[in-house]
């Protein structure tokens, strides 16, 4: 990290200060464009027809020029260095041409070494100016929907001196979702992995409600809240206006239409899910200990079926194995021979994002034999691949090949789908370019390289599992992606860029004040793009993936360098990844999770939970 920081500083010192096209401290900027073209798969292709005539690029370039009068309806006016209510008579004219080549270059993935230097430089403190938004003017209102990874990162990086930020969510806390598997068996306490929204950013306003509809035409949100007095509760509906909307509602577990999943399976996405699973596990053991049960009935009660062999399913299975090995003999020694854990996966292998060697290590750890004093040798876990679930009943999981297995508790961790409000917003934007973008986004909200929702006129931003950057390869639905997008968006909005649509087209955001200072990271990004006026777009930094495999062992697949090339090209290369496993991987897994906690308080609480479990074991109270 120190080397990266030094490299970034040395690189930045060599960068020349960007030459400004504007020389007056106060000016009015008018940006005009012709609105045609609908292809959003490539951002530059989409804008090509609307901003560039290849035969006469000089005549169709986007212009920035100073005027005394208000622009036509097709133009966007922004003012810099002066309050919104102030006028100016400056007549200096400057022109900035935006061509297809310039857009293609700006939105192209920045070179990896420079991008690493940019990220390293971003850790340096930045000084945010309050000059552009004086305290006597009304701030723009940003509404943030959700309190997940994207929203939490956004709240940490947004400049509340410039915006009036309101968070709307039925959940008033952020939850560290990667540790829900541990919480579901008592390895960590639920409160250790949650952080109230008001502690993440004390300057934001929070409303405990669920948004039901978004009206982009009127910039209005429809919400519903549950108000309780004593033992009686009633719903209360209200509407709230926004200037900018950050849509970060995440996703929900999808059942793919499989009968019985919603009725009989547990999920693992919320704290309530983990608490329900914890109670269900203990209930299964207590039920199996009742008298007069046959051996077959005991096996059924103590059969745990996990559907889905991604990181969630694998980590839950590993935590459950730890519970059986470390605490089972203490509480349920006579029942342990009846325990069965089955991981069911439709694909040919588990943990698809990992390399083959890492998958084999995970299988070896999960299917290990357990030796306990006074108990016959146990090997309770079995992995079933290429198994498609056709139905789930109250007692059995049925497969399409005709087989069935009994269970006492089942966990569905097989995929995610969009929430109703996301689908509703897609329908609302159906007559815009968002409809064409769905050929690639497939149910997610398509966004441009700056996370502006296509068809949202620059007023709506989306990030996390509910969004899809339409000009880049599909990003995984992970906390890492959402967190990086939230941090980017908060930093992006805290700076002075023209971000609204012009003639219904989302042109690249341009700096509103050429004299404004740039951070070291911004200078490196501008150098990498070869453009000091267009805002650097979002670029994902793949740091790798982690997975706990049980008994003090974990997988850590750390990406050192990205892959390259295009499908079908002769010079493609795979990413360079460092594969760490076993005890070393476990140490890295725990260290990274502690560092990623939202506050030092959470890190301390989680560390204390680990020590407590090591000394006293897990709690088996049913609460």
C-alpha positions as CSV (number, residue, x, y, z in Angstrom):
1,X,0.0,0.0,0.0
2,X,2.9,2.4,0.8
3,X,4.5,1.6,-2.5
4,X,1.3,2.2,-4.4
5,X,0.8,5.6,-2.6
6,X,4.4,6.7,-3.4
7,X,4.0,5.6,-7.0
8,X,0.7,7.6,-7.3
9,X,2.3,10.7,-5.9
10,X,5.3,10.6,-8.1
11,X,3.1,10.0,-11.1
12,X,0.8,12.9,-10.2
13,X,3.7,15.3,-9.8
14,X,4.6,14.7,-13.4
15,X,1.1,15.6,-14.6
16,X,0.8,19.1,-16.0
17,X,-2.1,21.2,-14.7
18,X,-5.0,21.0,-17.1
19,X,-5.3,24.0,-19.4
20,X,-8.6,25.8,-18.8
21,X,-10.7,27.0,-21.6
22,X,-12.5,29.4,-19.3
23,X,-10.7,32.4,-17.9
24,X,-13.5,34.3,-16.1
25,X,-14.4,33.3,-12.5
26,X,-18.1,33.6,-13.1
27,X,-19.8,32.3,-16.3
28,X,-22.9,30.8,-17.7
29,X,-22.5,27.5,-19.6
30,X,-25.0,26.4,-22.3
31,X,-24.7,22.8,-23.6
32,X,-26.8,21.8,-26.6
33,X,-27.2,18.6,-28.5
34,X,-29.4,16.9,-31.1
35,X,-31.5,14.0,-29.7
36,X,-31.4,11.0,-31.9
37,X,-30.2,7.4,-31.6
38,X,-31.1,4.6,-29.3
39,X,-28.3,2.0,-29.1
40,X,-27.2,1.8,-25.5
41,X,-25.1,-1.4,-25.6
42,X,-22.1,0.9,-26.4
43,X,-22.3,4.3,-24.7
44,X,-20.3,5.9,-27.6
45,X,-22.5,4.2,-30.2
46,X,-25.6,5.4,-28.4
47,X,-24.3,9.0,-28.5
48,X,-22.8,8.8,-31.9
49,X,-25.9,9.9,-33.8
50,X,-26.9,12.4,-31.2
51,X,-23.6,14.3,-30.9
52,X,-21.6,13.6,-34.0
53,X,-22.0,13.8,-37.7
54,X,-18.9,11.9,-39.0
55,X,-18.9,13.8,-42.2
56,X,-19.1,17.2,-40.4
57,X,-18.0,16.8,-36.8
58,X,-17.2,20.5,-36.5
59,X,-20.8,21.5,-37.1
60,X,-22.4,18.9,-34.9
61,X,-20.1,19.2,-31.9
62,X,-21.5,19.9,-28.5
63,X,-20.9,23.5,-27.6
64,X,-20.3,25.3,-24.4
65,X,-20.8,29.1,-24.7
66,X,-21.6,32.0,-22.5
67,X,-24.8,34.0,-23.1
68,X,-26.9,36.7,-21.4
69,X,-30.3,35.1,-22.2
70,X,-31.9,31.9,-21.0
71,X,-31.3,29.0,-23.5
72,X,-33.9,27.2,-25.5
73,X,-35.8,24.3,-24.0
74,X,-33.4,21.9,-25.6
75,X,-30.5,23.2,-23.7
76,X,-29.3,22.9,-20.1
77,X,-28.0,25.9,-18.2
78,X,-25.7,25.6,-15.2
79,X,-23.9,28.3,-13.4
80,X,-20.7,28.1,-11.5
81,X,-19.0,30.2,-8.8
82,X,-22.2,32.1,-8.2
83,X,-25.5,31.3,-6.4
84,X,-28.3,30.0,-8.5
85,X,-30.2,33.2,-8.1
86,X,-27.4,35.4,-9.4
87,X,-27.1,36.6,-13.0
88,X,-24.1,37.6,-15.0
89,X,-23.5,39.6,-18.2
90,X,-20.2,37.9,-19.2
91,X,-20.1,37.5,-23.0
92,X,-16.9,35.5,-23.4
93,X,-17.5,32.5,-25.7
94,X,-15.7,29.2,-25.6
95,X,-16.4,25.9,-27.4
96,X,-15.8,22.4,-26.4
97,X,-16.3,19.7,-29.1
98,X,-17.5,16.3,-28.1
99,X,-17.0,13.7,-30.9
100,X,-17.6,10.0,-31.0
101,X,-13.8,9.3,-30.7
102,X,-13.6,11.5,-27.6
103,X,-16.5,9.7,-26.0
104,X,-15.1,6.3,-26.9
105,X,-11.7,7.3,-25.4
106,X,-13.2,8.8,-22.2
107,X,-15.4,5.7,-21.5
108,X,-12.7,3.2,-22.3
109,X,-11.3,1.2,-19.4
110,X,-8.4,3.2,-17.9
111,X,-5.0,1.4,-18.0
112,X,-4.6,-0.8,-15.0
113,X,-1.4,0.7,-13.6
114,X,-2.8,4.2,-13.8
115,X,-6.1,3.0,-12.3
116,X,-4.3,1.5,-9.4
117,X,-2.4,4.7,-8.9
118,X,-5.7,6.6,-9.0
119,X,-7.3,4.3,-6.4
120,X,-4.2,4.6,-4.2
121,X,-4.3,8.4,-4.5
122,X,-8.0,8.4,-3.5
123,X,-7.1,7.5,0.1
124,X,-5.4,10.9,0.5
125,X,-7.6,13.5,2.2
126,X,-9.6,15.8,-0.2
127,X,-10.7,19.3,0.6
128,X,-14.3,19.9,-0.5
129,X,-15.1,23.5,-1.4
130,X,-18.3,25.1,0.0
131,X,-17.9,28.2,-2.2
132,X,-20.1,27.0,-5.0
133,X,-23.1,26.2,-2.7
134,X,-23.3,29.1,-0.2
135,X,-25.2,28.4,3.0
136,X,-27.9,30.9,2.2
137,X,-29.2,28.9,-0.8
138,X,-31.4,25.9,-0.9
139,X,-29.7,22.6,-1.3
140,X,-30.7,20.0,-3.8
141,X,-32.5,17.1,-2.2
142,X,-31.1,13.6,-2.7
143,X,-33.3,10.7,-1.7
144,X,-31.5,7.4,-1.1
145,X,-33.5,4.2,-1.3
146,X,-32.1,1.4,0.7
147,X,-29.5,0.8,3.4
148,X,-27.4,-1.8,1.8
149,X,-23.7,-1.8,0.7
150,X,-24.2,0.7,-2.1
151,X,-26.2,3.1,0.1
152,X,-23.8,2.9,3.0
153,X,-20.8,3.6,0.9
154,X,-22.6,6.5,-0.8
155,X,-23.5,8.0,2.6
156,X,-19.9,7.9,3.7
157,X,-18.6,9.8,0.7
158,X,-21.4,12.3,-0.2
159,X,-20.8,15.9,0.8
160,X,-23.8,16.9,2.9
161,X,-22.7,20.6,2.8
162,X,-23.9,20.6,-0.8
163,X,-27.0,18.3,-0.6
164,X,-29.9,17.7,1.7
165,X,-29.8,13.9,1.9
166,X,-32.7,11.7,3.0
167,X,-32.6,7.9,3.4
168,X,-35.8,5.9,3.0
169,X,-35.8,2.3,3.9
170,X,-37.9,-0.1,6.1
171,X,-34.6,-1.0,7.8
172,X,-32.8,1.6,9.8
173,X,-29.4,-0.1,9.7
174,X,-26.7,-1.5,7.5
175,X,-25.9,-5.2,7.8
176,X,-22.6,-6.8,7.0
177,X,-24.1,-9.6,4.8
178,X,-21.0,-11.8,4.3
179,X,-21.2,-12.7,8.0
180,X,-24.9,-13.6,8.1
181,X,-23.8,-17.3,7.7
182,X,-21.8,-17.0,10.9
183,X,-24.6,-15.2,12.7
184,X,-27.1,-18.0,11.7
185,X,-25.2,-20.5,13.9
186,X,-24.1,-18.1,16.6
187,X,-20.5,-17.5,15.6
188,X,-21.2,-13.8,15.8
189,X,-24.0,-11.8,17.3
190,X,-26.5,-10.1,15.1
191,X,-25.9,-6.6,16.6
192,X,-22.1,-7.0,15.9
193,X,-22.7,-6.9,12.2
194,X,-25.2,-4.1,12.0
195,X,-24.7,-0.3,12.0
196,X,-27.5,2.3,12.3
197,X,-27.9,4.6,9.4
198,X,-27.6,7.6,11.6
199,X,-24.2,6.5,12.8
200,X,-22.9,6.0,9.3
201,X,-23.7,9.7,8.5
202,X,-25.1,11.9,11.3
203,X,-26.0,14.7,8.8
204,X,-28.6,12.7,6.8
205,X,-32.3,12.4,7.5
206,X,-33.8,8.9,7.8
207,X,-37.5,7.9,7.2
208,X,-38.6,4.4,8.2
209,X,-40.8,3.6,5.2
210,X,-40.8,1.5,2.0
211,X,-41.0,3.2,-1.4
212,X,-43.6,1.7,-3.6
213,X,-43.6,3.8,-6.8
214,X,-41.3,6.2,-8.5
215,X,-42.6,8.9,-10.9
216,X,-39.7,10.2,-13.0
217,X,-42.0,12.8,-14.7
218,X,-42.8,14.6,-11.4
219,X,-39.7,13.5,-9.5
220,X,-42.0,12.0,-6.8
221,X,-41.7,9.0,-4.6
222,X,-44.8,7.2,-3.2
223,X,-44.0,5.5,0.2
224,X,-45.8,3.5,2.8
225,X,-44.9,3.4,6.5
226,X,-46.2,1.3,9.4
227,X,-47.1,3.4,12.4
228,X,-47.7,1.7,15.7
229,X,-49.4,3.0,18.9
230,X,-49.5,0.5,21.7
231,X,-50.6,-2.9,20.3
232,X,-52.3,-1.4,17.2
233,X,-50.5,-0.6,14.0
234,X,-51.7,1.0,10.8
235,X,-50.2,1.9,7.4
236,X,-49.6,5.5,6.4
237,X,-49.0,6.5,2.8
238,X,-47.1,9.7,1.8
239,X,-45.3,11.2,-1.1
240,X,-42.0,13.0,-1.2
241,X,-40.2,15.0,-3.9
242,X,-36.6,14.6,-4.9
243,X,-34.1,16.5,-7.1
244,X,-31.8,13.4,-7.3
245,X,-32.7,9.8,-6.6
246,X,-30.2,7.2,-5.6
247,X,-31.9,3.9,-6.3
248,X,-30.0,1.3,-4.3
249,X,-32.7,-1.2,-3.2
250,X,-30.7,-4.3,-3.9
251,X,-32.4,-7.5,-5.0
252,X,-34.4,-10.3,-3.5
253,X,-34.0,-14.1,-3.5
254,X,-35.6,-15.6,-6.6
255,X,-37.2,-19.0,-6.7
256,X,-37.3,-19.4,-10.5
257,X,-41.0,-20.4,-10.0
258,X,-40.1,-23.6,-8.2
259,X,-43.2,-24.8,-6.3
260,X,-43.0,-24.8,-2.5
261,X,-39.8,-22.8,-2.1
262,X,-41.5,-19.7,-0.7
263,X,-43.6,-21.8,1.7
264,X,-40.9,-24.2,3.1
265,X,-37.4,-22.9,2.4
266,X,-35.4,-20.4,4.4
267,X,-33.4,-17.5,2.8
268,X,-30.2,-15.8,4.0
269,X,-30.3,-12.1,3.0
270,X,-31.5,-10.3,6.2
271,X,-30.8,-10.4,9.9
272,X,-34.3,-11.8,10.4
273,X,-33.5,-14.7,8.0
274,X,-30.3,-15.6,10.0
275,X,-32.2,-15.5,13.3
276,X,-34.9,-17.7,11.9
277,X,-32.3,-20.2,10.6
278,X,-30.6,-20.3,14.0
279,X,-33.8,-21.1,15.8
280,X,-34.7,-23.7,13.1
281,X,-31.3,-25.5,13.6
282,X,-31.7,-25.8,17.3
283,X,-35.4,-26.8,16.9
284,X,-34.3,-29.7,14.6
285,X,-31.9,-31.0,17.3
286,X,-34.5,-30.6,20.0
287,X,-37.2,-32.4,18.0
288,X,-34.8,-35.2,17.1
289,X,-34.2,-35.8,20.8
290,X,-37.8,-36.5,21.6
291,X,-38.6,-40.0,22.8
292,X,-40.2,-42.7,20.6
293,X,-38.7,-41.4,17.3
294,X,-37.3,-44.0,14.9
295,X,-33.9,-43.8,13.4
296,X,-35.3,-42.8,10.1
297,X,-37.3,-40.0,11.7
298,X,-34.2,-38.7,13.6
299,X,-32.3,-38.7,10.3
300,X,-35.1,-36.7,8.7
301,X,-35.2,-34.1,11.5
302,X,-31.4,-33.7,11.3
303,X,-31.1,-33.5,7.5
304,X,-30.1,-30.0,6.4
305,X,-30.5,-29.3,2.7
306,X,-28.7,-26.3,1.2
307,X,-29.9,-25.5,-2.4
308,X,-27.2,-23.4,-4.1
309,X,-23.4,-23.9,-4.0
310,X,-22.3,-20.3,-4.3
311,X,-20.5,-18.5,-1.6
312,X,-23.6,-18.1,0.6
313,X,-24.5,-21.8,0.5
314,X,-20.9,-23.0,1.0
315,X,-20.2,-20.6,3.9
316,X,-23.4,-21.6,5.7
317,X,-22.5,-25.3,5.3
318,X,-19.0,-24.6,6.7
319,X,-20.4,-22.7,9.7
320,X,-23.0,-25.5,10.3
321,X,-20.2,-28.0,10.2
322,X,-18.2,-26.0,12.7
323,X,-21.2,-25.9,15.0
324,X,-21.5,-29.7,14.9
325,X,-17.8,-30.3,15.4
326,X,-17.1,-27.7,18.1
327,X,-20.4,-27.6,20.0
328,X,-22.4,-30.6,18.9
329,X,-20.7,-33.1,21.2
330,X,-21.3,-30.8,24.2
331,X,-25.1,-30.5,23.7
332,X,-26.2,-33.3,21.4
333,X,-23.6,-36.1,21.4
334,X,-26.1,-38.9,21.0
335,X,-27.7,-37.2,18.0
336,X,-24.6,-36.5,15.9
337,X,-24.6,-39.8,14.0
338,X,-27.9,-38.9,12.5
339,X,-26.8,-35.5,11.1
340,X,-26.9,-35.1,7.3
341,X,-25.9,-32.0,5.4
342,X,-26.5,-32.0,1.6
343,X,-25.4,-29.2,-0.7
344,X,-27.5,-29.3,-3.9
345,X,-26.2,-27.5,-7.0
346,X,-27.7,-27.4,-10.5
347,X,-24.3,-26.7,-12.2
348,X,-21.5,-29.3,-12.6
349,X,-19.3,-27.7,-9.9
350,X,-19.5,-25.5,-6.7
351,X,-18.2,-21.9,-6.2
352,X,-18.2,-21.1,-9.9
353,X,-16.1,-17.8,-9.6
354,X,-13.2,-19.7,-8.1
355,X,-10.4,-21.5,-10.0
356,X,-10.6,-25.3,-10.1
357,X,-7.9,-25.9,-7.6
358,X,-9.7,-23.7,-5.1
359,X,-13.0,-25.6,-5.7
360,X,-11.2,-28.9,-5.0
361,X,-9.8,-27.5,-1.7
362,X,-13.3,-26.4,-0.7
363,X,-14.8,-29.9,-1.4
364,X,-12.0,-31.5,0.5
365,X,-12.6,-29.4,3.6
366,X,-16.4,-29.6,3.5
367,X,-16.5,-33.4,3.1
368,X,-13.9,-34.0,5.8
369,X,-14.3,-36.7,8.4
370,X,-14.9,-35.5,12.0
371,X,-13.4,-37.4,14.9
372,X,-15.1,-36.7,18.3
373,X,-14.6,-38.5,21.6
374,X,-17.4,-40.9,22.3
375,X,-18.9,-40.5,18.9
376,X,-18.4,-42.7,15.8
377,X,-16.5,-41.1,12.9
378,X,-18.7,-38.6,11.2
379,X,-18.7,-37.5,7.5
380,X,-22.0,-35.7,7.5
381,X,-21.7,-33.5,4.4
382,X,-22.4,-34.5,0.8
383,X,-22.3,-32.4,-2.3
384,X,-24.8,-33.2,-5.1
385,X,-24.1,-31.5,-8.4
386,X,-26.1,-31.5,-11.6
387,X,-29.3,-31.7,-9.5
388,X,-32.3,-29.6,-10.5
389,X,-34.9,-29.0,-7.9
390,X,-38.4,-29.4,-9.2
391,X,-40.4,-28.9,-6.0
392,X,-40.2,-28.5,-2.3
393,X,-42.8,-29.9,0.1
394,X,-43.0,-29.8,3.9
395,X,-40.9,-33.0,4.2
396,X,-39.0,-33.6,0.9
397,X,-37.0,-31.8,-1.7
398,X,-37.9,-33.3,-5.2
399,X,-35.5,-33.4,-8.2
400,X,-36.3,-33.4,-11.9
401,X,-34.6,-36.8,-12.2
402,X,-37.2,-38.3,-9.9
403,X,-35.2,-38.5,-6.7
404,X,-36.2,-37.0,-3.4
405,X,-34.5,-36.4,-0.1
406,X,-36.1,-35.7,3.3
407,X,-35.1,-32.7,5.3
408,X,-35.7,-31.0,8.7
409,X,-34.5,-27.6,7.5
410,X,-33.8,-26.3,4.0
411,X,-32.0,-23.2,2.8
412,X,-32.6,-21.7,-0.6
413,X,-29.5,-19.8,-1.8
414,X,-29.8,-20.3,-5.6
415,X,-30.1,-16.9,-7.1
416,X,-31.5,-13.3,-6.9
417,X,-34.2,-11.4,-8.7
418,X,-35.5,-7.9,-8.8
419,X,-37.8,-6.2,-6.3
420,X,-41.3,-5.1,-7.4
421,X,-40.3,-1.4,-7.2
422,X,-37.4,-2.0,-9.6
423,X,-39.8,-3.7,-12.0
424,X,-42.3,-0.8,-11.6
425,X,-39.6,1.7,-12.4
426,X,-38.6,-0.2,-15.5
427,X,-42.2,-0.2,-16.7
428,X,-42.4,3.5,-16.0
429,X,-39.3,4.1,-18.2
430,X,-40.6,1.6,-20.8
431,X,-41.1,4.3,-23.5
432,X,-37.5,5.6,-23.2
433,X,-34.2,4.2,-24.3
434,X,-34.3,2.0,-21.2
435,X,-36.5,-0.4,-23.2
436,X,-33.7,-1.0,-25.7
437,X,-31.1,-1.3,-23.0
438,X,-33.0,-4.3,-21.5
439,X,-31.7,-6.5,-24.3
440,X,-28.5,-6.4,-22.2
441,X,-29.6,-5.4,-18.7
442,X,-32.3,-8.2,-18.5
443,X,-34.4,-6.9,-15.7
444,X,-31.9,-4.6,-14.0
445,X,-31.9,-0.9,-14.4
446,X,-29.5,0.0,-17.2
447,X,-27.2,2.8,-16.3
448,X,-24.6,4.8,-18.2
449,X,-20.8,4.8,-17.2
450,X,-21.6,7.4,-14.6
451,X,-24.4,5.3,-13.0
452,X,-27.2,7.6,-14.4
453,X,-30.3,5.5,-15.2
454,X,-30.9,5.5,-18.9
455,X,-34.2,7.4,-19.6
456,X,-34.0,9.1,-16.2
457,X,-32.8,12.5,-17.5
458,X,-29.8,12.5,-15.2
459,X,-32.1,12.7,-12.1
460,X,-32.0,9.0,-11.1
461,X,-28.9,7.0,-10.3
462,X,-28.9,3.2,-9.7
463,X,-26.2,1.0,-8.1
464,X,-25.7,-2.4,-6.8
465,X,-27.7,-5.6,-7.6
466,X,-30.6,-3.6,-9.1
467,X,-28.4,-1.9,-11.8
468,X,-26.4,-2.9,-14.8
469,X,-23.7,-0.7,-16.5
470,X,-24.8,-1.1,-20.1
471,X,-21.5,-0.1,-21.6
472,X,-19.4,-2.6,-19.7
473,X,-19.4,-6.4,-19.2
474,X,-22.0,-7.6,-16.7
475,X,-20.6,-7.0,-13.2
476,X,-21.3,-9.7,-10.5
477,X,-24.0,-9.0,-8.0
478,X,-21.7,-8.7,-5.0
479,X,-21.2,-6.4,-2.1
480,X,-17.8,-5.4,-3.5
481,X,-19.4,-4.0,-6.7
482,X,-22.1,-2.1,-4.8
483,X,-19.7,-0.6,-2.3
484,X,-17.4,0.7,-5.0
485,X,-20.3,2.1,-7.0
486,X,-21.7,3.9,-3.9
487,X,-18.3,5.4,-3.1
488,X,-17.9,6.5,-6.7
489,X,-21.3,8.1,-6.9
490,X,-21.0,10.0,-3.6
491,X,-17.6,11.4,-4.7
492,X,-19.0,12.2,-8.2
493,X,-22.0,14.1,-6.9
494,X,-19.9,16.0,-4.4
495,X,-18.0,17.6,-7.3
496,X,-19.2,20.2,-9.8
497,X,-20.3,18.4,-13.0
498,X,-23.2,19.0,-15.4
499,X,-25.0,15.7,-15.1
500,X,-28.5,16.4,-16.3
501,X,-29.8,15.1,-19.7
502,X,-29.6,17.5,-22.7
503,X,-32.3,17.0,-25.3
504,X,-33.2,13.8,-23.6
505,X,-29.7,12.5,-24.0
506,X,-27.2,11.6,-21.2
507,X,-24.1,13.3,-22.6
508,X,-20.8,12.8,-20.7
509,X,-20.7,15.0,-17.6
510,X,-18.6,18.0,-18.1
511,X,-16.9,20.1,-15.4
512,X,-19.0,23.2,-14.5
513,X,-16.1,25.2,-13.3
514,X,-12.8,25.0,-15.1
515,X,-11.0,26.7,-12.3
516,X,-12.1,24.3,-9.6
517,X,-9.3,22.3,-7.9
518,X,-8.8,18.7,-8.7
519,X,-7.7,16.0,-6.3
520,X,-4.7,13.9,-7.0
521,X,-6.9,10.9,-8.0
522,X,-8.9,13.2,-10.4
523,X,-5.7,14.3,-12.1
524,X,-4.5,10.8,-12.6
525,X,-7.9,9.8,-14.0
526,X,-7.9,12.7,-16.4
527,X,-4.4,11.8,-17.5
528,X,-5.4,8.2,-18.1
529,X,-8.5,9.3,-20.1
530,X,-6.6,12.0,-22.0
531,X,-9.4,14.4,-21.2
532,X,-9.5,16.9,-18.4
533,X,-13.1,18.1,-18.9
534,X,-15.2,14.9,-19.0
535,X,-15.8,13.4,-15.6
536,X,-14.0,10.0,-15.1
537,X,-16.6,7.2,-15.4
538,X,-17.0,4.4,-12.9
539,X,-14.5,1.6,-13.3
540,X,-14.7,-1.6,-11.2
541,X,-11.5,-2.8,-9.4
542,X,-11.8,-6.5,-8.9
543,X,-10.0,-7.2,-5.6
544,X,-10.9,-10.9,-5.6
545,X,-13.3,-13.2,-3.7
546,X,-13.3,-14.9,-0.3
547,X,-15.1,-18.0,1.0
548,X,-15.0,-19.7,4.4
549,X,-14.7,-23.5,4.2
550,X,-14.7,-24.5,7.8
551,X,-12.4,-25.6,10.6
552,X,-10.2,-22.5,10.5
553,X,-9.7,-22.6,6.7
554,X,-10.8,-20.3,3.9
555,X,-10.3,-19.5,0.3
556,X,-8.9,-16.1,-0.8
557,X,-8.6,-15.6,-4.6
558,X,-6.9,-12.2,-5.0
559,X,-6.7,-10.6,-8.4
560,X,-3.3,-9.2,-9.2
561,X,-3.9,-8.1,-12.8
562,X,-7.0,-8.2,-15.0
563,X,-7.5,-10.2,-18.1
564,X,-7.6,-8.7,-21.6
565,X,-8.6,-9.2,-25.2
566,X,-11.9,-9.7,-26.9
567,X,-14.0,-12.9,-27.5
568,X,-12.6,-14.6,-30.6
569,X,-9.4,-12.5,-30.6
570,X,-6.0,-14.2,-31.0
571,X,-4.3,-12.3,-28.2
572,X,-6.5,-12.9,-25.1
573,X,-5.1,-13.4,-21.7
574,X,-6.5,-14.6,-18.4
575,X,-6.5,-12.5,-15.2
576,X,-3.5,-13.1,-12.9
577,X,-4.9,-14.4,-9.6
578,X,-3.2,-15.2,-6.3
579,X,-4.7,-18.3,-4.7
580,X,-4.5,-18.5,-0.9
581,X,-6.1,-21.3,1.1
582,X,-6.0,-23.1,4.4
583,X,-4.9,-21.3,7.6
584,X,-3.3,-18.4,5.6
585,X,-6.5,-17.9,3.7
586,X,-8.4,-18.0,6.9
587,X,-6.3,-15.3,8.4
588,X,-6.7,-13.1,5.3
589,X,-10.5,-13.8,5.3
590,X,-10.8,-12.6,8.9
591,X,-8.5,-9.6,8.5
592,X,-10.3,-8.3,5.4
593,X,-13.7,-8.7,7.0
594,X,-12.6,-6.8,10.1
595,X,-11.1,-4.0,7.9
596,X,-14.3,-3.8,5.9
597,X,-16.5,-3.2,8.9
598,X,-18.4,0.0,8.8
599,X,-17.0,1.3,12.1
600,X,-14.3,0.4,14.6
601,X,-17.1,-0.5,17.0
602,X,-18.3,-3.3,14.8
603,X,-14.8,-4.6,14.2
604,X,-14.2,-4.8,18.0
605,X,-17.6,-6.5,18.6
606,X,-17.0,-9.1,15.9
607,X,-13.4,-9.9,17.3
608,X,-14.9,-10.2,20.8
609,X,-17.6,-12.6,19.4
610,X,-14.9,-14.8,17.9
611,X,-13.0,-14.9,21.2
612,X,-16.2,-15.6,23.2
613,X,-17.1,-18.6,20.9
614,X,-13.6,-20.0,21.2
615,X,-13.8,-19.8,25.0
616,X,-17.4,-20.6,25.8
617,X,-19.0,-22.0,22.6
618,X,-22.0,-20.9,20.7
619,X,-25.3,-20.0,22.3
620,X,-28.2,-22.4,21.5
621,X,-31.1,-20.4,23.0
622,X,-34.2,-20.2,20.9
623,X,-35.2,-16.5,20.9
